[in-house]
Amino acid sequence: MAGRLFAIGDIHGCAGELEALLAGLRPAPGDTLVCVGDYLDRGPDSRTVIDTVMDLEQRPGVATVFLRGNHEDMCLAYLGRGGHYGESWMLNGGAATLRSYGLDARVSGSEAAIGFPLKHLQFLERLPLWHRTDGCLLVHAGIRPDRPWDQQDEEDLLWIREEFILAPHSLPETIVFGHTPRRTVFVDLPYKIGIDTGCVYGGGLTALELRERRLYQVRLGERKVRESPLPVEQRRRA
């Protein structure tokens, strides 16, 4: 029998909430965890978040997929290791990440890269942009709704917002995404489910069990994991 399949929303340096969520999920052999990106920035402890997800990769029997978010992409660009829009990283929470590595926020990108553990840099560099499983396509931000899959653009997968969220698409999968924070999980079936519930902004960190369609959430500053069914109502369209 297949194990459980979890998708975890944007973490943004909220290491304590991630620890609490994982303790509540209790990943076991046969389970799969997919994170939709944005492990870094804004929150207090990005370094511990990276250590935690890398430790998850080593759990016997637990499969993991860690997607790249736009914040990892900006970070890599700032550090001179690929990526895009490095000049915008410090305006989007990069200083908090540098502080979590014991670095001054005024250091240059090349100096900052020296202060990152090599295994962390290598982890960030190898993050994929998408993952398909169980009738779902998981990406960080979304897709361009009017394009087939083979014409999708990397920038849209990392950055798109309203053009994706407000329109149906023709791909056969349900898109599971983060990137755009909301107070509650965004449900527009069969098209999309948004699981960034803005933990770093005072909301919660969300995991969606995809096969059973159940939510597991930890509020900012709390340890309690709240469990509930995924709402089934479609978003009303104007």
N, C-alpha and C positions, 0 to 999 in steps of 0.2 A: 504494500500500500504506500502511495506517495505521501511524503511528509507535508508539513505546512509550508506555505509560501507567503512570506512577508515582504511588503514594500514599506520603507521607512522614509519619511519626509525630511525636509531641510533641517540640519542640526545646528549650524552656525555657532560652533564653539560651546554649546550647552552640554558639557561633558557629564555633569551630574544627572541631568535629565535623561541622557542617553544611557547611562549606567542603570538608572532606575527602570527605564523601559525594557532594556535587555534582561534585567533580573525578573521582570514580570513575564516576558515572553518565554524565557527559559529555552533557548534554541537547543534542539536535540538532534541526534543523528538522523538524517533523512530530510531535515528542514532546509529551506533555502531563504536567505535574506538578501534583498536587493535594496540598496540605498540610492536615492535619486539625485545625490550630489549636494553641494554646498555644506561641506563639513566645517569650513573655515569662516572666519571673519565675524565681527560684531560682538559675539559672545565672549565669555571670559577665558576659555581654555581650549583653543583650537588644537594645541599640541596634544593634549590628552585625548581629544576626540580621535585624532589620527592614530595614536597608539591603540586606542580601543578597537577601532575598526580593523586595524592590522592584526590585532590579537584574534579577532573573530575569524580571520582567514585561516588561522591555525587550529581551530576547533575540529576535532576529529568527526567526520561524517556530516558536518554542516557546510552546505554550499553557500558561497557568497558572491555577490556581484556589486561592485561599487562604481557608480556612474560618475562622470565628470559634470560638475556644475559650472556656471559662469564665474563663480568666485574662485574656484581652483584654477580656471583658465586664466583669469586676471592675475592671480598670484604667480603662476608660472611665467607669464609674460614679464611681470615686474622683476622676477629673479633671473630673467634672461634664459629661460629654458622652454621656449615655445609659448603657445598661448597667444592671447590677443588683449588689447586694451590695458596693458600694464600701467599706463599713465593714470588710469582711473581707479586702480586698486586701493590706494590710500584714502580715496573719497568714499569707498564702499566697505569700510570696516577693516582694511588691511592692518592698520595700526594695532588693533586688538590682537591680531594673529602674531605680529612681530613681538609684542609684549609677552605673549604666552611662550615664546621661544627665548625669552630673556634678552631681546634685542631692542635697541632704541628705535623709535618710529622714524627717526631722521636718517637712518642709514641708507646708503644707496642699495640698489637691487643686487649688485654684485657682492657687496658686503653682507647683505642679508642672506644670500644663497649659501655663504660659508657657514652661517649660523644654524642652518637647517640640517638635521641628520640626513645623511645620504639616503638612507632607506626611506625616509619620508618624501624626499624629492622623487625618488624612483617610483614610489607608490602614486604620487600625484601625476606623474608623467604617463603612467600606464592605464589610467582610468578610461574606460570606453564611453561612448556617447549614447548608447542605447542598448536595450536588451529585450528580446521577445520571449514570452512564455505564457502558456495557458490562455491563449486568446487575448493577451495584453501586450502592448508595446510600452515599455517604460523608458522615459526620457526625462531630462531635467526640466525643460521649460515648455515643450510642446512641439508641434509641427506646423508647417504652412498648410492650411486646410485644403487649398485648391490645387495642390501638387501631388502627384504619385510619389511613392516612397523613394524611387530612384532619382528623383529630382529635388529631394529635400536638401537644405543647406545647413551646414554646421552652426552657423550663427543663429538660425531659428531654433535649432534643437537646444541651444544654450540660453537664448535671450527672449524669444517671442512671448508676448502676453495677450493683449486683447484680441488681436487678429485670430488667434487660435481659440481662446477661451469662449468667445462670443459666437462662434460659427460651428456648424457640424462639419464633418470630414467624410471622405469616402474610403478611407483605409478599413480593412476588415477587423482590426483590433480595437479594443478599448485602450485609449491612451491614459496611462497613469503617470502623473507629473507632479513636480514641486514648483519652486521658483517664485510663484505669485502667492504671497501669504494672505490667508483669509481667516476669519474667526472660527469657521467650521469647515469641515471637509466639503469640497465642491463636487457635487454629483450631477452629471449630465449624461446618463446612460442612454444608449449604448456607446456614446462617443468618448467620454472622458471622465476621469476622477482626479481631482487635485488634492494632494495630501500635505501641502505646506500650510500648517495652522499656526505659524508665526511664534514659535516658542521663544525666540530671542527678543520678540517684541512684547512679551507678557502673555502669550497664548500658550499653546501646548505642542509637545513633540508627538507626532502621530505615526503609528504603524498600522497598516491595513493588511489583514490576512485575506489574500485574494481569493482563495478557493471557497472559504466559508463566508466571505464578505463581512468580516467583523473588524471593528476598530479597537485599538489599544492606545491610550493617550496618557501622557504625563504633563501636568501643568508646570509652568516655569516656577522653580523654587520648591517643588513638591517631590515626593517619592512615591506617592500612590499611583498605581496604574488603573485607569478607568476603562472598562470594557463595555462596548455597545455594538448593536448591529449597524451596518452601513445603511443610511437612509436610501430608500429606493425611488423616491420621487424624482422625476426629471425636472431639471431647471426649466422654469417657464420662459418662453421666448416672447419678446414683444411683437 
